[in-house]
Amino acid sequence: MADAAVTINQETQPVQPDLAAIKTRQQGAWSSGDYAVVGTTLQIVGEELCEAIDLRAGQRVLDVAAGNGNVSLAAARRWCDVVATDYVPALLVRARERAEAERLPIAIREADAEALPFEDESFDVVVSTFGVMFTPDQERAASELLRVCRKGGRIGLANWTPDGFIGQMFKTIGRHMPPPAGIRPPSLWGQREHLDHLFGRGATSIQARRKHFVFRYRSPEHCLEVFRTFYGPVLKTFAALQPEGQEALRKDLLWLIAEFNRSGDDTMVVPSEYLEVVITR
């Protein structure tokens, strides 16, 4: 009976994911394609987040998982001292190119969101749009954001929600290529209750507002082609499937787009819900 009890207990233990291996896999996905092609269309989100934070000229701003620098550029336009970080060097190259083209002074540094190479309370404002939410160790990433933000400073986030278009896109992908066992969906960052769990003890206030970014493409097929070619997670999923699996995924994604599309013509106009978050440290 004792042996049986041990066996049952082992079977009911939650699976502990290999976070290091998952991070390596994610880094490979985001390094594939060219996320900047999709990311640059999201610029308005960074602009609106800076307004929600009420940025002030001269503030020291850290952009975590900055990608091609949407929030970094928005903050630099407001005369802030900006450091853009990401663990994908190719995306930081895109951020630097954009900053140079607009003559905006931005510091660039390769860094892991779960182990930021900065001292405690180094920044007035810490931001991330659709970036830090993809870290495998969510508690550690949130702790790092709090650590490098000064007391009284602000953390600004834009996170896709589970029920929005991108949240549902990842859910669709997961049906064709299941995520590693034990890993929690990134879209949890788009739920207020989860933010309370991640940041509640280190924050004096958490404000969250549901908003929509509207994806606009020439057609549903055009959107799918762009994501399949340039958006790492979609690219990698298609590459891992056999031809019949690729066709099934293509049909499911086109069906999903059709469910959200409100264009009324041959183009694609798809609102995608996200949570705009302002946390006061």
VEXNUTI-22307 format. One line per field, with one value per residue: residue number from 0; y, x, z of N, C-alpha, C in turn. Coordinates in nm, 2 decimals. Layout:
seq (NUM/...)
nnorth (Y/...)
neast (X/...)
nup (Z/...)
canorth (Y/...)
caeast (X/...)
caup (Z/...)
cnorth (Y/...)
ceast (X/...)
cup (Z/...)
//
This chain:
seq (0/1/2/3/4/5/6/7/8/9/10/11/12/13/14/15/16/17/18/19/20/21/22/23/24/25/26/27/28/29/30/31/32/33/34/35/36/37/38/39/40/41/42/43/44/45/46/47/48/49/50/51/52/53/54/55/56/57/58/59/60/61/62/63/64/65/66/67/68/69/70/71/72/73/74/75/76/77/78/79/80/81/82/83/84/85/86/87/88/89/90/91/92/93/94/95/96/97/98/99/100/101/102/103/104/105/106/107/108/109/110/111/112/113/114/115/116/117/118/119/120/121/122/123/124/125/126/127/128/129/130/131/132/133/134/135/136/137/138/139/140/141/142/143/144/145/146/147/148/149/150/151/152/153/154/155/156/157/158/159/160/161/162/163/164/165/166/167/168/169/170/171/172/173/174/175/176/177/178/179/180/181/182/183/184/185/186/187/188/189/190/191/192/193/194/195/196/197/198/199/200/201/202/203/204/205/206/207/208/209/210/211/212/213/214/215/216/217/218/219/220/221/222/223/224/225/226/227/228/229/230/231/232/233/234/235/236/237/238/239/240/241/242/243/244/245/246/247/248/249/250/251/252/253/254/255/256/257/258/259/260/261/262/263/264/265/266/267/268/269/270/271/272/273/274/275/276/277/278/279/280)
nnorth (-0.12/0.12/0.16/0.19/0.43/0.61/0.60/0.70/0.96/1.06/1.06/1.26/1.49/1.82/1.89/2.00/2.24/2.27/2.55/2.68/2.54/2.60/2.87/2.89/2.77/2.96/3.19/3.11/3.10/3.37/3.48/3.40/3.45/3.79/3.98/4.25/4.34/4.29/4.41/4.68/4.78/4.81/5.05/5.25/5.16/5.18/5.46/5.54/5.41/5.55/5.79/5.71/5.65/5.90/6.02/6.21/6.46/6.39/6.18/5.86/5.58/5.24/5.00/4.68/4.37/4.48/4.45/4.57/4.83/5.00/5.13/5.24/5.43/5.59/5.69/5.83/6.03/6.19/6.31/6.16/5.97/5.68/5.33/5.05/4.71/4.36/4.01/3.92/3.98/4.07/4.20/4.43/4.55/4.64/4.83/5.01/5.10/5.23/5.43/5.58/5.67/5.85/6.02/5.99/5.97/5.67/5.42/5.10/4.77/4.43/4.20/3.98/3.95/3.83/3.85/4.12/4.34/4.56/4.80/4.80/5.00/5.17/5.30/5.55/5.48/5.18/4.98/4.77/4.63/4.39/4.20/4.13/3.96/3.72/3.57/3.27/3.23/3.37/3.50/3.56/3.74/3.95/4.03/4.13/4.36/4.51/4.54/4.70/4.94/5.26/5.35/5.48/5.52/5.41/5.13/5.03/4.85/4.66/4.41/4.12/3.99/3.68/3.63/3.79/3.86/3.79/3.64/3.43/3.34/3.23/3.02/2.87/2.79/2.64/2.41/2.28/2.25/2.16/2.34/2.33/2.10/2.21/2.48/2.81/3.00/3.29/3.48/3.51/3.74/3.93/3.94/4.09/3.98/3.81/3.99/4.11/3.91/3.88/4.14/4.26/4.27/4.44/4.68/5.00/5.08/4.95/5.00/4.91/4.88/4.78/4.76/4.81/4.70/4.75/4.53/4.57/4.46/4.37/4.16/3.87/3.65/3.78/3.88/3.63/3.53/3.72/3.69/3.42/3.42/3.61/3.63/3.49/3.27/3.18/3.11/2.91/2.72/2.64/2.54/2.31/2.13/1.87/1.86/1.82/1.89/2.16/2.26/2.23/2.39/2.64/2.67/2.68/2.92/3.11/3.09/3.18/3.45/3.53/3.52/3.74/3.95/4.26/4.41/4.41/4.41/4.30/4.33/4.31/4.38/4.37/4.39/4.35/4.26/4.41/4.45/4.75/4.86/5.03/5.05/5.16/5.18)
neast (0.08/0.20/0.38/0.20/0.08/0.29/0.33/0.09/0.11/0.33/0.23/0.04/0.17/0.24/0.37/0.70/0.83/1.11/1.26/1.48/1.54/1.30/1.32/1.54/1.43/1.22/1.37/1.49/1.27/1.17/1.39/1.38/1.26/1.14/1.05/1.02/0.89/0.62/0.61/0.65/0.41/0.27/0.32/0.15/0.06/0.27/0.30/0.05/0.07/0.28/0.16/-0.04/0.11/0.20/0.45/0.74/0.97/1.31/1.30/1.43/1.41/1.34/1.31/1.18/1.23/1.22/1.20/1.17/1.17/0.94/0.82/1.04/1.12/0.89/0.91/1.16/1.09/0.96/1.16/1.29/1.54/1.65/1.68/1.69/1.62/1.67/1.66/1.71/1.94/1.92/1.67/1.72/1.90/1.73/1.58/1.79/1.84/1.60/1.59/1.82/1.75/1.55/1.69/1.70/1.82/1.90/1.99/2.12/2.10/2.18/1.98/1.84/1.51/1.45/1.67/1.78/2.04/2.09/2.12/1.93/1.64/1.70/1.56/1.32/1.09/0.96/0.90/0.70/0.59/0.39/0.59/0.75/0.56/0.59/0.79/0.92/0.94/0.73/0.69/0.95/1.03/0.84/0.93/1.18/1.12/0.99/1.21/1.41/1.28/1.23/1.12/0.80/0.81/0.70/0.55/0.48/0.27/0.17/-0.04/-0.15/-0.48/-0.64/-0.88/-0.88/-0.78/-0.51/-0.45/-0.62/-0.52/-0.27/-0.38/-0.50/-0.27/-0.15/-0.32/-0.24/0.04/0.13/0.22/0.51/0.49/0.34/0.40/0.28/0.03/0.12/-0.08/-0.19/-0.09/-0.26/-0.47/-0.63/-0.64/-0.42/-0.21/-0.23/-0.14/0.12/0.24/0.13/0.23/0.44/0.36/0.20/-0.03/-0.23/-0.34/-0.56/-0.66/-0.89/-0.81/-0.80/-0.60/-0.59/-0.55/-0.46/-0.47/-0.41/-0.56/-0.72/-0.56/-0.32/-0.24/-0.20/0.02/0.22/0.25/0.32/0.56/0.72/0.67/0.79/0.69/0.47/0.59/0.77/0.60/0.45/0.67/0.74/0.54/0.39/0.30/0.02/-0.06/0.02/-0.16/-0.40/-0.36/-0.34/-0.60/-0.74/-0.64/-0.72/-0.99/-1.02/-0.94/-1.15/-1.36/-1.30/-1.28/-1.38/-1.41/-1.58/-1.53/-1.29/-1.06/-0.86/-0.96/-0.90/-0.98/-0.78/-0.78/-0.62/-0.45/-0.39/-0.16/-0.08/0.14/0.21/0.50)
nup (0.00/0.07/-0.13/-0.34/-0.27/-0.29/-0.56/-0.66/-0.56/-0.69/-0.95/-0.94/-0.90/-1.01/-1.33/-1.37/-1.55/-1.78/-1.75/-1.85/-2.09/-2.23/-2.25/-2.42/-2.65/-2.70/-2.75/-2.99/-3.15/-3.16/-3.28/-3.53/-3.87/-3.90/-3.67/-3.66/-3.88/-3.83/-3.58/-3.62/-3.70/-3.47/-3.35/-3.25/-3.01/-2.83/-2.82/-2.71/-2.46/-2.34/-2.30/-2.12/-1.90/-1.84/-1.91/-1.84/-1.96/-1.95/-1.77/-1.67/-1.86/-1.90/-2.15/-2.16/-2.31/-2.57/-2.84/-3.17/-3.08/-3.02/-2.79/-2.69/-2.88/-2.87/-2.61/-2.63/-2.81/-2.64/-2.50/-2.31/-2.12/-2.26/-2.24/-2.43/-2.42/-2.51/-2.56/-2.81/-3.04/-3.31/-3.33/-3.17/-3.34/-3.54/-3.38/-3.33/-3.58/-3.65/-3.45/-3.52/-3.78/-3.71/-3.56/-3.28/-2.96/-2.82/-2.59/-2.64/-2.53/-2.49/-2.31/-2.07/-1.98/-1.74/-1.59/-1.54/-1.61/-1.43/-1.16/-0.85/-0.84/-1.06/-1.26/-1.36/-1.49/-1.62/-1.90/-2.12/-2.42/-2.53/-2.48/-2.23/-2.13/-2.25/-2.12/-1.97/-1.69/-1.51/-1.26/-1.18/-1.38/-1.34/-1.09/-1.14/-1.30/-1.10/-0.93/-1.06/-1.09/-0.95/-0.62/-0.61/-0.88/-1.21/-1.38/-1.70/-1.91/-2.20/-2.27/-2.44/-2.43/-2.31/-2.45/-2.67/-3.02/-3.08/-2.85/-2.89/-3.12/-3.04/-2.89/-3.08/-3.23/-3.03/-3.03/-3.25/-3.22/-2.93/-2.63/-2.41/-2.14/-1.84/-1.87/-1.84/-2.01/-2.19/-2.21/-1.97/-1.85/-1.95/-1.78/-1.51/-1.25/-1.25/-1.27/-1.03/-0.87/-0.96/-0.92/-0.70/-0.43/-0.45/-0.54/-0.52/-0.65/-0.91/-1.22/-1.48/-1.81/-2.06/-2.40/-2.76/-3.03/-3.37/-3.63/-3.96/-4.28/-4.63/-4.70/-4.55/-4.62/-4.68/-4.43/-4.30/-4.45/-4.40/-4.12/-4.12/-4.24/-4.11/-3.83/-3.56/-3.37/-3.52/-3.77/-3.69/-3.59/-3.82/-3.97/-3.82/-3.87/-4.07/-4.42/-4.44/-4.18/-4.18/-4.36/-4.23/-4.01/-4.14/-4.24/-4.00/-3.89/-4.08/-4.05/-3.79/-3.82/-3.99/-3.81/-3.64/-3.82/-3.92/-4.15/-4.38/-4.64/-4.89/-4.75/-4.45/-4.12/-3.81/-3.48/-3.19/-2.86/-2.58/-2.27/-2.12/-1.89/-1.59/-1.34/-1.02/-0.84)
canorth (0.00/0.24/0.18/0.25/0.57/0.69/0.61/0.80/1.09/1.10/1.09/1.38/1.60/1.90/1.88/2.11/2.27/2.30/2.68/2.72/2.49/2.67/3.00/2.88/2.75/3.08/3.28/3.07/3.14/3.51/3.52/3.35/3.55/3.92/4.03/4.39/4.36/4.29/4.50/4.82/4.82/4.83/5.17/5.34/5.11/5.24/5.60/5.55/5.37/5.66/5.89/5.66/5.66/6.04/6.04/6.35/6.48/6.37/6.06/5.75/5.48/5.11/4.92/4.54/4.29/4.60/4.42/4.67/4.96/5.08/5.21/5.31/5.54/5.68/5.76/5.92/6.14/6.27/6.36/6.08/5.90/5.55/5.21/4.94/4.58/4.24/3.90/3.89/4.09/4.12/4.30/4.55/4.62/4.72/4.94/5.11/5.16/5.32/5.55/5.66/5.73/5.96/6.10/5.98/5.90/5.55/5.32/4.96/4.67/4.29/4.16/3.88/4.01/3.76/3.88/4.25/4.38/4.69/4.80/4.83/5.13/5.24/5.37/5.61/5.41/5.05/4.96/4.66/4.61/4.25/4.15/4.06/3.86/3.59/3.51/3.15/3.24/3.50/3.56/3.62/3.86/4.06/4.07/4.21/4.49/4.59/4.57/4.81/5.06/5.32/5.36/5.59/5.51/5.34/5.02/5.04/4.72/4.63/4.26/4.06/3.91/3.55/3.62/3.87/3.79/3.73/3.54/3.31/3.28/3.14/2.91/2.79/2.73/2.54/2.29/2.21/2.23/2.19/2.40/2.24/2.07/2.29/2.62/2.89/3.08/3.43/3.57/3.54/3.88/4.01/3.93/4.17/3.90/3.76/4.10/4.13/3.80/3.91/4.27/4.32/4.30/4.54/4.80/5.08/5.08/4.88/5.04/4.83/4.92/4.70/4.84/4.73/4.74/4.70/4.48/4.61/4.40/4.38/4.05/3.77/3.57/3.86/3.87/3.50/3.52/3.80/3.62/3.29/3.45/3.70/3.62/3.37/3.16/3.12/3.06/2.79/2.62/2.58/2.46/2.19/2.05/1.81/1.94/1.81/1.97/2.30/2.30/2.23/2.52/2.75/2.68/2.73/3.06/3.19/3.08/3.27/3.58/3.56/3.54/3.87/4.05/4.35/4.50/4.42/4.40/4.20/4.36/4.26/4.48/4.28/4.44/4.26/4.32/4.40/4.52/4.86/4.85/5.12/5.00/5.25/5.11)
caeast (0.00/0.29/0.43/0.09/0.06/0.40/0.31/-0.02/0.15/0.41/0.15/-0.05/0.26/0.24/0.49/0.79/0.89/1.25/1.24/1.60/1.52/1.19/1.37/1.62/1.34/1.15/1.47/1.51/1.15/1.17/1.50/1.35/1.18/1.18/0.94/1.01/0.79/0.49/0.62/0.64/0.27/0.21/0.38/0.06/0.04/0.37/0.27/-0.06/0.12/0.36/0.06/-0.11/0.21/0.22/0.59/0.79/1.10/1.42/1.29/1.51/1.31/1.39/1.21/1.22/1.18/1.18/1.18/1.23/1.18/0.82/0.80/1.17/1.11/0.79/0.97/1.26/1.02/0.92/1.28/1.34/1.67/1.59/1.76/1.61/1.68/1.60/1.75/1.73/2.02/1.87/1.57/1.79/1.96/1.62/1.55/1.89/1.82/1.49/1.63/1.92/1.68/1.47/1.78/1.66/1.92/1.85/2.09/2.08/2.17/2.12/1.95/1.73/1.40/1.44/1.79/1.82/2.18/2.09/2.11/1.80/1.58/1.78/1.48/1.19/0.98/0.99/0.79/0.71/0.47/0.38/0.73/0.78/0.46/0.63/0.89/0.87/0.93/0.66/0.72/1.09/1.03/0.77/1.01/1.29/1.06/0.98/1.34/1.48/1.20/1.25/1.00/0.72/0.81/0.59/0.57/0.38/0.27/0.06/-0.04/-0.26/-0.57/-0.67/-1.00/-0.86/-0.74/-0.37/-0.46/-0.69/-0.42/-0.18/-0.45/-0.51/-0.14/-0.13/-0.39/-0.16/0.17/0.11/0.33/0.58/0.40/0.36/0.42/0.16/0.01/0.16/-0.19/-0.23/-0.06/-0.37/-0.58/-0.61/-0.62/-0.28/-0.12/-0.23/-0.06/0.26/0.29/0.05/0.31/0.54/0.29/0.10/-0.15/-0.23/-0.45/-0.56/-0.77/-0.89/-0.81/-0.79/-0.52/-0.66/-0.46/-0.51/-0.39/-0.47/-0.66/-0.68/-0.44/-0.20/-0.20/-0.14/0.14/0.31/0.28/0.39/0.70/0.80/0.63/0.86/0.61/0.39/0.68/0.83/0.49/0.43/0.79/0.75/0.43/0.39/0.22/-0.12/-0.07/0.03/-0.28/-0.50/-0.33/-0.37/-0.74/-0.79/-0.61/-0.80/-1.12/-1.01/-0.94/-1.28/-1.44/-1.28/-1.27/-1.50/-1.38/-1.70/-1.48/-1.19/-0.94/-0.87/-0.96/-0.93/-0.94/-0.72/-0.79/-0.50/-0.47/-0.30/-0.14/0.01/0.17/0.30/0.59)
caup (0.00/0.08/-0.27/-0.42/-0.23/-0.35/-0.71/-0.68/-0.53/-0.80/-1.07/-0.92/-0.88/-1.13/-1.41/-1.35/-1.68/-1.79/-1.80/-1.93/-2.23/-2.29/-2.29/-2.54/-2.76/-2.74/-2.82/-3.13/-3.23/-3.18/-3.36/-3.67/-3.94/-3.87/-3.60/-3.68/-3.99/-3.76/-3.47/-3.65/-3.72/-3.34/-3.29/-3.18/-2.87/-2.75/-2.80/-2.61/-2.33/-2.28/-2.25/-2.00/-1.79/-1.82/-1.91/-1.83/-2.02/-1.85/-1.69/-1.72/-1.90/-1.95/-2.23/-2.15/-2.43/-2.65/-2.98/-3.26/-3.01/-3.03/-2.67/-2.67/-2.97/-2.82/-2.49/-2.68/-2.86/-2.52/-2.44/-2.20/-2.14/-2.28/-2.26/-2.49/-2.40/-2.56/-2.57/-2.95/-3.09/-3.44/-3.31/-3.12/-3.46/-3.60/-3.30/-3.35/-3.72/-3.64/-3.37/-3.60/-3.89/-3.66/-3.48/-3.14/-2.88/-2.74/-2.56/-2.67/-2.45/-2.49/-2.18/-2.04/-1.89/-1.61/-1.51/-1.59/-1.57/-1.38/-1.01/-0.79/-0.85/-1.16/-1.36/-1.32/-1.56/-1.69/-1.99/-2.21/-2.50/-2.59/-2.47/-2.11/-2.11/-2.31/-2.04/-1.91/-1.55/-1.50/-1.13/-1.18/-1.47/-1.27/-0.98/-1.20/-1.33/-0.98/-0.87/-1.13/-1.09/-0.82/-0.54/-0.67/-1.03/-1.28/-1.48/-1.80/-1.99/-2.29/-2.28/-2.51/-2.34/-2.36/-2.54/-2.79/-3.14/-3.06/-2.75/-2.95/-3.22/-2.97/-2.85/-3.20/-3.26/-2.93/-3.06/-3.35/-3.16/-2.79/-2.56/-2.32/-2.03/-1.72/-1.90/-1.83/-2.12/-2.18/-2.21/-1.83/-1.82/-1.99/-1.68/-1.39/-1.13/-1.25/-1.24/-0.88/-0.82/-1.00/-0.88/-0.59/-0.30/-0.47/-0.60/-0.44/-0.72/-1.04/-1.31/-1.60/-1.90/-2.18/-2.52/-2.88/-3.14/-3.49/-3.74/-4.09/-4.39/-4.76/-4.70/-4.45/-4.67/-4.67/-4.29/-4.27/-4.52/-4.32/-3.99/-4.14/-4.29/-4.02/-3.69/-3.52/-3.32/-3.63/-3.86/-3.63/-3.59/-3.96/-4.01/-3.75/-3.91/-4.20/-4.51/-4.40/-4.06/-4.22/-4.43/-4.12/-3.93/-4.23/-4.24/-3.87/-3.87/-4.16/-3.99/-3.67/-3.88/-4.03/-3.69/-3.59/-3.92/-3.94/-4.27/-4.47/-4.78/-4.91/-4.67/-4.31/-4.02/-3.70/-3.35/-3.10/-2.73/-2.49/-2.14/-2.09/-1.75/-1.53/-1.20/-0.94/-0.75)
cnorth (0.13/0.27/0.24/0.39/0.66/0.71/0.71/0.94/1.15/1.14/1.22/1.50/1.68/1.89/2.01/2.13/2.30/2.45/2.73/2.67/2.56/2.81/3.00/2.86/2.88/3.18/3.24/3.11/3.28/3.56/3.48/3.46/3.69/3.99/4.18/4.43/4.37/4.40/4.64/4.87/4.85/4.96/5.25/5.29/5.17/5.39/5.62/5.51/5.48/5.77/5.84/5.67/5.81/6.07/6.19/6.35/6.46/6.25/5.95/5.63/5.35/5.03/4.77/4.46/4.39/4.56/4.52/4.82/5.05/5.18/5.30/5.44/5.64/5.76/5.86/6.04/6.24/6.32/6.29/6.01/5.75/5.45/5.10/4.81/4.47/4.13/3.85/4.00/4.15/4.22/4.43/4.62/4.70/4.84/5.05/5.18/5.26/5.45/5.64/5.73/5.85/6.05/6.11/5.91/5.79/5.46/5.18/4.86/4.53/4.25/4.07/3.95/3.95/3.78/4.01/4.30/4.52/4.69/4.83/4.98/5.22/5.33/5.44/5.54/5.29/5.02/4.83/4.64/4.48/4.18/4.06/3.95/3.72/3.52/3.38/3.15/3.37/3.57/3.63/3.75/3.98/4.12/4.16/4.35/4.57/4.63/4.69/4.94/5.13/5.33/5.49/5.60/5.43/5.24/5.02/4.91/4.72/4.48/4.21/3.98/3.78/3.54/3.71/3.79/3.72/3.62/3.41/3.25/3.19/3.01/2.81/2.72/2.62/2.41/2.21/2.17/2.26/2.25/2.30/2.22/2.15/2.43/2.69/2.98/3.23/3.52/3.59/3.68/3.97/4.00/4.00/4.09/3.84/3.87/4.13/4.03/3.83/4.03/4.32/4.35/4.41/4.67/4.87/5.09/5.01/4.93/4.96/4.86/4.83/4.79/4.75/4.79/4.67/4.66/4.51/4.55/4.40/4.27/3.96/3.68/3.65/3.86/3.74/3.48/3.60/3.73/3.49/3.31/3.52/3.68/3.49/3.26/3.10/3.05/2.92/2.68/2.55/2.50/2.33/2.09/1.99/1.88/1.94/1.89/2.12/2.35/2.32/2.36/2.64/2.78/2.74/2.88/3.15/3.19/3.18/3.42/3.62/3.59/3.68/3.98/4.13/4.45/4.52/4.42/4.29/4.22/4.29/4.37/4.41/4.35/4.33/4.32/4.30/4.48/4.63/4.88/4.96/5.09/5.11/5.17/5.16)
ceast (0.09/0.34/0.33/0.07/0.17/0.38/0.20/0.03/0.24/0.33/0.07/0.04/0.25/0.38/0.57/0.86/1.03/1.25/1.36/1.58/1.41/1.24/1.45/1.54/1.27/1.25/1.49/1.39/1.15/1.28/1.48/1.26/1.23/1.06/0.91/0.91/0.65/0.50/0.60/0.50/0.20/0.25/0.28/0.04/0.15/0.35/0.16/-0.01/0.20/0.27/-0.01/-0.02/0.23/0.37/0.63/0.94/1.21/1.42/1.38/1.42/1.39/1.28/1.26/1.15/1.13/1.15/1.24/1.21/1.06/0.81/0.93/1.16/1.00/0.84/1.08/1.20/0.98/1.04/1.32/1.47/1.63/1.70/1.66/1.69/1.60/1.71/1.77/1.81/1.97/1.76/1.62/1.86/1.85/1.58/1.66/1.88/1.71/1.52/1.73/1.85/1.60/1.56/1.74/1.77/1.87/1.97/2.04/2.16/2.10/2.10/1.84/1.63/1.40/1.57/1.85/1.95/2.18/2.07/1.96/1.76/1.66/1.70/1.36/1.07/1.04/0.87/0.81/0.58/0.48/0.52/0.75/0.68/0.49/0.74/0.84/0.85/0.86/0.68/0.85/1.09/0.96/0.86/1.13/1.24/1.04/1.11/1.41/1.41/1.21/1.11/0.93/0.72/0.70/0.63/0.46/0.38/0.15/0.07/-0.16/-0.35/-0.60/-0.78/-0.98/-0.80/-0.61/-0.38/-0.52/-0.60/-0.32/-0.25/-0.47/-0.38/-0.11/-0.21/-0.32/-0.02/0.17/0.24/0.39/0.49/0.44/0.38/0.29/0.15/0.05/0.04/-0.25/-0.20/-0.16/-0.49/-0.54/-0.57/-0.47/-0.18/-0.12/-0.14/0.09/0.32/0.23/0.13/0.41/0.49/0.20/-0.03/-0.13/-0.36/-0.44/-0.68/-0.77/-0.90/-0.80/-0.69/-0.58/-0.55/-0.53/-0.42/-0.47/-0.58/-0.63/-0.56/-0.31/-0.15/-0.13/0.00/0.25/0.35/0.36/0.53/0.78/0.78/0.68/0.77/0.52/0.48/0.73/0.72/0.47/0.55/0.80/0.64/0.45/0.30/0.07/-0.15/-0.07/-0.10/-0.40/-0.48/-0.37/-0.52/-0.80/-0.76/-0.69/-0.95/-1.12/-1.01/-1.08/-1.38/-1.42/-1.28/-1.40/-1.49/-1.51/-1.66/-1.37/-1.07/-0.96/-0.86/-1.00/-0.88/-0.89/-0.71/-0.66/-0.53/-0.35/-0.28/-0.04/0.02/0.25/0.37/0.57)
cup (0.00/-0.06/-0.36/-0.39/-0.29/-0.50/-0.74/-0.66/-0.64/-0.93/-1.06/-0.91/-1.01/-1.20/-1.39/-1.49/-1.67/-1.84/-1.88/-2.08/-2.30/-2.34/-2.42/-2.67/-2.80/-2.80/-2.96/-3.21/-3.26/-3.27/-3.51/-3.74/-3.92/-3.80/-3.62/-3.79/-3.93/-3.65/-3.50/-3.67/-3.58/-3.27/-3.20/-3.03/-2.78/-2.72/-2.70/-2.47/-2.26/-2.23/-2.13/-1.88/-1.75/-1.81/-1.90/-1.89/-1.91/-1.77/-1.76/-1.74/-1.95/-2.02/-2.22/-2.25/-2.53/-2.79/-3.07/-3.20/-3.01/-2.91/-2.65/-2.76/-2.92/-2.70/-2.53/-2.74/-2.76/-2.44/-2.31/-2.23/-2.14/-2.30/-2.31/-2.48/-2.47/-2.56/-2.72/-3.02/-3.22/-3.43/-3.26/-3.24/-3.53/-3.51/-3.32/-3.48/-3.72/-3.57/-3.45/-3.71/-3.84/-3.57/-3.33/-3.06/-2.79/-2.71/-2.58/-2.59/-2.46/-2.35/-2.17/-1.95/-1.75/-1.53/-1.57/-1.53/-1.52/-1.22/-0.97/-0.81/-0.95/-1.25/-1.30/-1.37/-1.63/-1.77/-2.07/-2.28/-2.56/-2.59/-2.35/-2.08/-2.16/-2.23/-1.98/-1.76/-1.52/-1.37/-1.13/-1.27/-1.40/-1.16/-1.03/-1.24/-1.21/-0.92/-0.93/-1.13/-0.95/-0.75/-0.59/-0.82/-1.08/-1.37/-1.57/-1.89/-2.08/-2.31/-2.35/-2.41/-2.39/-2.46/-2.67/-2.91/-3.13/-2.96/-2.81/-3.06/-3.16/-2.92/-2.96/-3.24/-3.16/-2.96/-3.17/-3.30/-3.01/-2.72/-2.46/-2.19/-1.91/-1.74/-1.90/-1.95/-2.10/-2.16/-2.07/-1.79/-1.87/-1.90/-1.55/-1.27/-1.13/-1.23/-1.09/-0.82/-0.84/-0.93/-0.75/-0.47/-0.32/-0.53/-0.50/-0.51/-0.86/-1.11/-1.44/-1.68/-2.02/-2.30/-2.64/-2.98/-3.26/-3.60/-3.87/-4.20/-4.52/-4.77/-4.58/-4.49/-4.66/-4.53/-4.26/-4.33/-4.44/-4.19/-4.01/-4.18/-4.19/-3.87/-3.64/-3.47/-3.43/-3.73/-3.81/-3.62/-3.72/-4.00/-3.94/-3.79/-4.05/-4.29/-4.48/-4.28/-4.09/-4.28/-4.33/-4.04/-4.01/-4.23/-4.11/-3.84/-3.96/-4.11/-3.87/-3.72/-3.92/-3.92/-3.63/-3.69/-3.93/-4.06/-4.35/-4.61/-4.79/-4.82/-4.53/-4.21/-3.89/-3.57/-3.26/-2.96/-2.65/-2.37/-2.13/-1.94/-1.70/-1.38/-1.14/-0.84/-0.60)
//
